[in-house]
């Protein structure tokens, strides 16, 4: 099976390193950069809204427990929304569902089910947690995932340039650890690229989430 995870986080730790004028820990180096981003992203840059596509309106209630707050963007075959829980009003997360134009494409729908079910099986802390699976009133499936705040690896290199070698090795090791778990479960990642790796800006979790 193939999974195109919505984001892939990377941890930081206290390993010391020295690179040119930089001396300290990976945590000391990365956290100020990630905090500076000050934004919450989805893992891929959304495409522009097609003019004739329909969207879930803010306030739409899904399965009596998820309330749509805003449309965040589109992937090639999916729409992405920020939603909140109907009773735990401070609990916000991502809802992903196939775009209406793909609702009758059986292969796309089957792949969506496969990816959502596969992601729900992963237990590594470096993966976004699946909160719920279900179907919209029009029959399209949906998956709810935790929001991954922070900075994409693609943005890190674009804004700050090439990274010190110890940081590169550290990021690579975290990515390989997650891929190893996926392979143990018979999965492969179908969309591994710098835009789907995210640095987490919450130091209390001792991780940097992509």
Phi and psi restraints in degrees (value plus and minus 20) as a CYANA .aco file:
   2 UNK   PHI    -141.9  -101.9
   2 UNK   PSI     116.8   156.8
   3 UNK   PHI    -144.2  -104.2
   3 UNK   PSI     112.6   152.6
   4 UNK   PHI    -130.5   -90.5
   4 UNK   PSI      61.9   101.9
   5 UNK   PHI     -79.9   -39.9
   5 UNK   PSI     125.2   165.2
   6 UNK   PHI     -89.7   -49.7
   6 UNK   PSI     -46.5    -6.5
   7 UNK   PHI    -182.9  -142.9
   7 UNK   PSI     137.5   177.5
   8 UNK   PHI    -151.9  -111.9
   8 UNK   PSI      89.1   129.1
   9 UNK   PHI     -98.9   -58.9
   9 UNK   PSI     141.4   181.4
  10 UNK   PHI    -149.8  -109.8
  10 UNK   PSI     123.1   163.1
  11 UNK   PHI    -107.0   -67.0
  11 UNK   PSI     138.4   178.4
  12 UNK   PHI    -135.1   -95.1
  12 UNK   PSI     143.3   183.3
  13 UNK   PHI    -166.7  -126.7
  13 UNK   PSI    -189.9  -149.9
  14 UNK   PHI    -120.0   -80.0
  14 UNK   PSI      -3.8    36.2
  15 UNK   PHI     -80.6   -40.6
  15 UNK   PSI     110.0   150.0
  16 UNK   PHI     -99.8   -59.8
  16 UNK   PSI     129.5   169.5
  17 UNK   PHI    -172.2  -132.2
  17 UNK   PSI     142.6   182.6
  18 UNK   PHI    -157.8  -117.8
  18 UNK   PSI     110.7   150.7
  19 UNK   PHI    -166.9  -126.9
  19 UNK   PSI      87.0   127.0
  20 UNK   PHI      41.1    81.1
  20 UNK   PSI    -140.4  -100.4
  21 UNK   PHI    -108.3   -68.3
  21 UNK   PSI     -20.6    19.4
  22 UNK   PHI    -112.1   -72.1
  22 UNK   PSI     105.5   145.5
  23 UNK   PHI    -159.3  -119.3
  23 UNK   PSI     112.3   152.3
  24 UNK   PHI     137.5   177.5
  24 UNK   PSI    -165.9  -125.9
  25 UNK   PHI    -132.7   -92.7
  25 UNK   PSI     140.8   180.8
  26 UNK   PHI     -80.3   -40.3
  26 UNK   PSI     -58.6   -18.6
  27 UNK   PHI     -80.9   -40.9
  27 UNK   PSI     -66.9   -26.9
  28 UNK   PHI     -80.9   -40.9
  28 UNK   PSI     -53.3   -13.3
  29 UNK   PHI     -97.1   -57.1
  29 UNK   PSI     -65.5   -25.5
  30 UNK   PHI    -102.3   -62.3
  30 UNK   PSI     -59.6   -19.6
  31 UNK   PHI     -80.3   -40.3
  31 UNK   PSI     -64.0   -24.0
  32 UNK   PHI     -80.9   -40.9
  32 UNK   PSI     -55.5   -15.5
  33 UNK   PHI     -84.9   -44.9
  33 UNK   PSI     -65.8   -25.8
  34 UNK   PHI     -89.4   -49.4
  34 UNK   PSI     -61.3   -21.3
  35 UNK   PHI     -81.4   -41.4
  35 UNK   PSI     -56.2   -16.2
  36 UNK   PHI     -83.0   -43.0
  36 UNK   PSI     -46.2    -6.2
  37 UNK   PHI     -82.2   -42.2
  37 UNK   PSI     -59.6   -19.6
  38 UNK   PHI      38.3    78.3
  38 UNK   PSI       4.6    44.6
  39 UNK   PHI    -153.0  -113.0
  39 UNK   PSI     144.2   184.2
  40 UNK   PHI    -136.8   -96.8
  40 UNK   PSI     111.2   151.2
  41 UNK   PHI    -143.5  -103.5
  41 UNK   PSI     140.2   180.2
  42 UNK   PHI    -112.1   -72.1
  42 UNK   PSI     147.8   187.8
  43 UNK   PHI     -98.4   -58.4
  43 UNK   PSI     -38.7     1.3
  44 UNK   PHI    -144.3  -104.3
  44 UNK   PSI     129.0   169.0
  45 UNK   PHI     -84.4   -44.4
  45 UNK   PSI     106.8   146.8
  46 UNK   PHI     -90.6   -50.6
  46 UNK   PSI     129.6   169.6
  47 UNK   PHI    -105.4   -65.4
  47 UNK   PSI     142.2   182.2
  48 UNK   PHI     -83.2   -43.2
  48 UNK   PSI     131.2   171.2
  49 UNK   PHI     -90.4   -50.4
  49 UNK   PSI     102.1   142.1
  50 UNK   PHI     -81.0   -41.0
  50 UNK   PSI     121.8   161.8
  51 UNK   PHI     -84.1   -44.1
  51 UNK   PSI     -49.7    -9.7
  52 UNK   PHI    -124.9   -84.9
  52 UNK   PSI      -7.7    32.3
  53 UNK   PHI    -108.9   -68.9
  53 UNK   PSI     122.4   162.4
  54 UNK   PHI    -113.1   -73.1
  54 UNK   PSI     130.0   170.0
  55 UNK   PHI    -153.2  -113.2
  55 UNK   PSI     139.4   179.4
  56 UNK   PHI     -95.5   -55.5
  56 UNK   PSI     108.5   148.5
  57 UNK   PHI     -98.1   -58.1
  57 UNK   PSI     127.5   167.5
  58 UNK   PHI     -74.3   -34.3
  58 UNK   PSI     115.7   155.7
  59 UNK   PHI      76.0   116.0
  59 UNK   PSI     -32.6     7.4
  60 UNK   PHI     -81.3   -41.3
  60 UNK   PSI     111.3   151.3
  61 UNK   PHI    -119.9   -79.9
  61 UNK   PSI     107.8   147.8
  62 UNK   PHI    -134.5   -94.5
  62 UNK   PSI     105.7   145.7
  63 UNK   PHI      33.0    73.0
  63 UNK   PSI       9.5    49.5
  64 UNK   PHI      44.8    84.8
  64 UNK   PSI      -9.4    30.6
  65 UNK   PHI    -160.7  -120.7
  65 UNK   PSI     -33.3     6.7
  66 UNK   PHI    -138.2   -98.2
  66 UNK   PSI     106.7   146.7
  67 UNK   PHI    -132.1   -92.1
  67 UNK   PSI     103.0   143.0
  68 UNK   PHI     -89.3   -49.3
  68 UNK   PSI     109.5   149.5
  69 UNK   PHI    -121.2   -81.2
  69 UNK   PSI     -67.5   -27.5
  70 UNK   PHI    -182.7  -142.7
  70 UNK   PSI     132.7   172.7
  71 UNK   PHI     -98.7   -58.7
  71 UNK   PSI     111.3   151.3
  72 UNK   PHI    -120.2   -80.2
  72 UNK   PSI     -47.3    -7.3
  73 UNK   PHI     136.4   176.4
  73 UNK   PSI    -199.2  -159.2
  74 UNK   PHI    -140.2  -100.2
  74 UNK   PSI     124.8   164.8
  75 UNK   PHI    -113.6   -73.6
  75 UNK   PSI    -193.6  -153.6
  76 UNK   PHI     -78.5   -38.5
  76 UNK   PSI     -61.5   -21.5
  77 UNK   PHI    -143.4  -103.4
  77 UNK   PSI     -15.6    24.4
  78 UNK   PHI    -154.6  -114.6
  78 UNK   PSI     133.7   173.7
  79 UNK   PHI    -123.5   -83.5
  79 UNK   PSI     127.0   167.0
  80 UNK   PHI    -142.9  -102.9
  80 UNK   PSI     111.0   151.0
  81 UNK   PHI    -149.4  -109.4
  81 UNK   PSI     132.0   172.0
  82 UNK   PHI    -115.5   -75.5
  82 UNK   PSI     111.2   151.2
  83 UNK   PHI    -149.6  -109.6
  83 UNK   PSI     144.4   184.4
  84 UNK   PHI    -147.8  -107.8
  84 UNK   PSI     138.0   178.0
  85 UNK   PHI     -92.6   -52.6
  85 UNK   PSI     123.3   163.3
  86 UNK   PHI     -86.9   -46.9
  86 UNK   PSI     -51.6   -11.6
  87 UNK   PHI    -129.9   -89.9
  87 UNK   PSI     -52.2   -12.2
  88 UNK   PHI    -117.2   -77.2
  88 UNK   PSI      64.2   104.2
  89 UNK   PHI     -88.7   -48.7
  89 UNK   PSI     -36.3     3.7
  90 UNK   PHI    -109.6   -69.6
  90 UNK   PSI     -23.3    16.7
  91 UNK   PHI    -109.8   -69.8
  91 UNK   PSI      89.2   129.2
  92 UNK   PHI    -138.8   -98.8
  92 UNK   PSI     128.1   168.1
  93 UNK   PHI    -179.8  -139.8
  93 UNK   PSI    -198.4  -158.4
  94 UNK   PHI    -119.8   -79.8
  94 UNK   PSI     118.6   158.6
  95 UNK   PHI    -137.0   -97.0
  95 UNK   PSI     107.9   147.9
  96 UNK   PHI    -138.8   -98.8
  96 UNK   PSI     112.1   152.1
  97 UNK   PHI    -165.7  -125.7
  97 UNK   PSI     130.3   170.3
  98 UNK   PHI     -79.1   -39.1
  98 UNK   PSI     125.2   165.2
  99 UNK   PHI     -84.7   -44.7
  99 UNK   PSI     127.9   167.9
 100 UNK   PHI     -74.8   -34.8
 100 UNK   PSI     -53.8   -13.8
 101 UNK   PHI     -87.6   -47.6
 101 UNK   PSI     -33.4     6.6
 102 UNK   PHI    -128.5   -88.5
 102 UNK   PSI     -12.2    27.8
 103 UNK   PHI     -81.6   -41.6
 103 UNK   PSI     -48.6    -8.6
 104 UNK   PHI    -119.2   -79.2
 104 UNK   PSI     -16.7    23.3
 105 UNK   PHI    -106.2   -66.2
 105 UNK   PSI      81.5   121.5
 106 UNK   PHI     -80.9   -40.9
 106 UNK   PSI     -54.8   -14.8
 107 UNK   PHI     -88.0   -48.0
 107 UNK   PSI     -60.5   -20.5
 108 UNK   PHI     -85.1   -45.1
 108 UNK   PSI     -64.3   -24.3
 109 UNK   PHI     -85.2   -45.2
 109 UNK   PSI     -61.5   -21.5
 110 UNK   PHI     -83.6   -43.6
 110 UNK   PSI     -61.4   -21.4
 111 UNK   PHI     -85.1   -45.1
 111 UNK   PSI     -57.9   -17.9
 112 UNK   PHI     -81.1   -41.1
 112 UNK   PSI     -66.5   -26.5
 113 UNK   PHI     -79.8   -39.8
 113 UNK   PSI     -63.2   -23.2
 114 UNK   PHI     -82.2   -42.2
 114 UNK   PSI     -66.3   -26.3
 115 UNK   PHI     -85.5   -45.5
 115 UNK   PSI     -63.7   -23.7
 116 UNK   PHI     -83.9   -43.9
 116 UNK   PSI     -63.8   -23.8
 117 UNK   PHI     -85.8   -45.8
 117 UNK   PSI     -58.3   -18.3
 118 UNK   PHI     -86.2   -46.2
 118 UNK   PSI     -64.5   -24.5
 119 UNK   PHI     -81.4   -41.4
 119 UNK   PSI     -56.2   -16.2
 120 UNK   PHI     -86.5   -46.5
 120 UNK   PSI     -41.1    -1.1
 121 UNK   PHI    -101.9   -61.9
 121 UNK   PSI     -38.2     1.8
 122 UNK   PHI     -96.6   -56.6
 122 UNK   PSI     116.6   156.6
 123 UNK   PHI    -138.5   -98.5
 123 UNK   PSI     -23.7    16.3
 124 UNK   PHI     -82.5   -42.5
 124 UNK   PSI     116.4   156.4
 125 UNK   PHI     -83.8   -43.8
 125 UNK   PSI     -30.2     9.8
 126 UNK   PHI    -107.7   -67.7
 126 UNK   PSI      -6.1    33.9
 127 UNK   PHI    -140.7  -100.7
 127 UNK   PSI     126.1   166.1
 128 UNK   PHI     -84.8   -44.8
 128 UNK   PSI     115.4   155.4
 129 UNK   PHI    -101.3   -61.3
 129 UNK   PSI     118.0   158.0
 130 UNK   PHI     -98.4   -58.4
 130 UNK   PSI     106.8   146.8
 131 UNK   PHI    -116.8   -76.8
 131 UNK   PSI     -56.4   -16.4
 132 UNK   PHI    -182.5  -142.5
 132 UNK   PSI     134.1   174.1
 133 UNK   PHI    -149.0  -109.0
 133 UNK   PSI     125.0   165.0
 134 UNK   PHI    -197.0  -157.0
 134 UNK   PSI    -179.3  -139.3
 135 UNK   PHI    -158.0  -118.0
 135 UNK   PSI     123.2   163.2
 136 UNK   PHI     -94.7   -54.7
 136 UNK   PSI     150.7   190.7
 137 UNK   PHI     -81.9   -41.9
 137 UNK   PSI     -48.6    -8.6
 138 UNK   PHI    -104.8   -64.8
 138 UNK   PSI     -17.0    23.0
 139 UNK   PHI      77.6   117.6
 139 UNK   PSI     -32.9     7.1
 140 UNK   PHI     -87.3   -47.3
 140 UNK   PSI     117.0   157.0
 141 UNK   PHI     -92.8   -52.8
 141 UNK   PSI     139.4   179.4
 142 UNK   PHI    -160.6  -120.6
 142 UNK   PSI     137.8   177.8
 143 UNK   PHI    -153.5  -113.5
 143 UNK   PSI     117.2   157.2
 144 UNK   PHI    -125.8   -85.8
 144 UNK   PSI     112.6   152.6
 145 UNK   PHI    -150.4  -110.4
 145 UNK   PSI     130.1   170.1
 146 UNK   PHI     -82.7   -42.7
 146 UNK   PSI     128.4   168.4
 147 UNK   PHI     -95.1   -55.1
 147 UNK   PSI     113.5   153.5
 148 UNK   PHI    -126.7   -86.7
 148 UNK   PSI      80.6   120.6
 149 UNK   PHI    -102.0   -62.0
 149 UNK   PSI     138.0   178.0
 150 UNK   PHI     110.9   150.9
 150 UNK   PSI    -168.7  -128.7
 151 UNK   PHI    -143.2  -103.2
 151 UNK   PSI     110.6   150.6
 152 UNK   PHI     -91.7   -51.7
 152 UNK   PSI     127.5   167.5
 153 UNK   PHI     -76.7   -36.7
 153 UNK   PSI     -56.4   -16.4
 154 UNK   PHI     -79.2   -39.2
 154 UNK   PSI     -61.6   -21.6
 155 UNK   PHI     -90.9   -50.9
 155 UNK   PSI     -57.3   -17.3
 156 UNK   PHI     -76.1   -36.1
 156 UNK   PSI     -68.4   -28.4
 157 UNK   PHI     -95.2   -55.2
 157 UNK   PSI     -52.0   -12.0
 158 UNK   PHI     -89.9   -49.9
 158 UNK   PSI     -60.1   -20.1
 159 UNK   PHI    -104.0   -64.0
 159 UNK   PSI     -61.1   -21.1
 160 UNK   PHI    -128.2   -88.2
 160 UNK   PSI     -22.6    17.4
 161 UNK   PHI      59.5    99.5
 161 UNK   PSI    -191.8  -151.8
 162 UNK   PHI     -76.5   -36.5
 162 UNK   PSI     119.9   159.9
 163 UNK   PHI    -116.2   -76.2
 163 UNK   PSI     136.2   176.2
 164 UNK   PHI     -77.0   -37.0
 164 UNK   PSI     125.8   165.8
 165 UNK   PHI     -75.5   -35.5
 165 UNK   PSI     -62.0   -22.0
 166 UNK   PHI     -81.3   -41.3
 166 UNK   PSI     -54.1   -14.1
 167 UNK   PHI     -88.3   -48.3
 167 UNK   PSI     -61.7   -21.7
 168 UNK   PHI     -81.3   -41.3
 168 UNK   PSI     -65.7   -25.7
 169 UNK   PHI     -82.1   -42.1
 169 UNK   PSI     -60.3   -20.3
 170 UNK   PHI     -85.0   -45.0
 170 UNK   PSI     -65.6   -25.6
 171 UNK   PHI     -82.6   -42.6
 171 UNK   PSI     -64.5   -24.5
 172 UNK   PHI     -80.4   -40.4
 172 UNK   PSI     -58.9   -18.9
 173 UNK   PHI     -84.9   -44.9
 173 UNK   PSI     -60.1   -20.1
 174 UNK   PHI     -86.4   -46.4
 174 UNK   PSI     -60.3   -20.3
 175 UNK   PHI     -82.6   -42.6
 175 UNK   PSI     -64.4   -24.4
 176 UNK   PHI     -84.6   -44.6
 176 UNK   PSI     -53.9   -13.9
 177 UNK   PHI     -83.4   -43.4
 177 UNK   PSI     -61.9   -21.9
 178 UNK   PHI     -88.0   -48.0
 178 UNK   PSI     -63.6   -23.6
 179 UNK   PHI     -81.6   -41.6
 179 UNK   PSI     -55.8   -15.8
 180 UNK   PHI     -81.7   -41.7
 180 UNK   PSI     -62.2   -22.2
 181 UNK   PHI     -83.7   -43.7
 181 UNK   PSI     -61.3   -21.3
 182 UNK   PHI     -81.3   -41.3
 182 UNK   PSI     -63.6   -23.6
 183 UNK   PHI     -85.0   -45.0
 183 UNK   PSI     -56.6   -16.6
 184 UNK   PHI     -81.8   -41.8
 184 UNK   PSI     -46.9    -6.9
 185 UNK   PHI    -115.5   -75.5
 185 UNK   PSI     -12.4    27.6
 186 UNK   PHI      59.6    99.6
 186 UNK   PSI       2.1    42.1
 187 UNK   PHI    -128.6   -88.6
 187 UNK   PSI     140.6   180.6
 188 UNK   PHI    -150.9  -110.9
 188 UNK   PSI     135.2   175.2
 189 UNK   PHI    -111.0   -71.0
 189 UNK   PSI     105.4   145.4
 190 UNK   PHI    -114.9   -74.9
 190 UNK   PSI     -15.3    24.7
 191 UNK   PHI    -173.2  -133.2
 191 UNK   PSI      26.3    66.3
 192 UNK   PHI    -102.4   -62.4
 192 UNK   PSI      94.3   134.3
 193 UNK   PHI    -179.4  -139.4
 193 UNK   PSI     145.6   185.6
 194 UNK   PHI     -76.3   -36.3
 194 UNK   PSI     -48.8    -8.8
 195 UNK   PHI     -95.2   -55.2
 195 UNK   PSI     -34.0     6.0
 196 UNK   PHI    -125.7   -85.7
 196 UNK   PSI     -12.8    27.2
 197 UNK   PHI    -127.7   -87.7
 197 UNK   PSI     107.7   147.7
 198 UNK   PHI    -148.5  -108.5
 198 UNK   PSI     117.9   157.9
 199 UNK   PHI    -111.8   -71.8
 199 UNK   PSI     106.4   146.4
 200 UNK   PHI    -106.3   -66.3
 200 UNK   PSI     118.5   158.5
 201 UNK   PHI    -122.4   -82.4
 201 UNK   PSI      -5.6    34.4
 202 UNK   PHI    -121.9   -81.9
 202 UNK   PSI      80.5   120.5
 203 UNK   PHI     -87.6   -47.6
 203 UNK   PSI     -39.6     0.4
 204 UNK   PHI     -85.5   -45.5
 204 UNK   PSI     -40.7    -0.7
 205 UNK   PHI    -113.6   -73.6
 205 UNK   PSI     -15.9    24.1
 206 UNK   PHI      29.8    69.8
 206 UNK   PSI      20.7    60.7
 207 UNK   PHI    -169.0  -129.0
 207 UNK   PSI     135.5   175.5
 208 UNK   PHI    -138.4   -98.4
 208 UNK   PSI      87.7   127.7
 209 UNK   PHI    -110.4   -70.4
 209 UNK   PSI     110.5   150.5
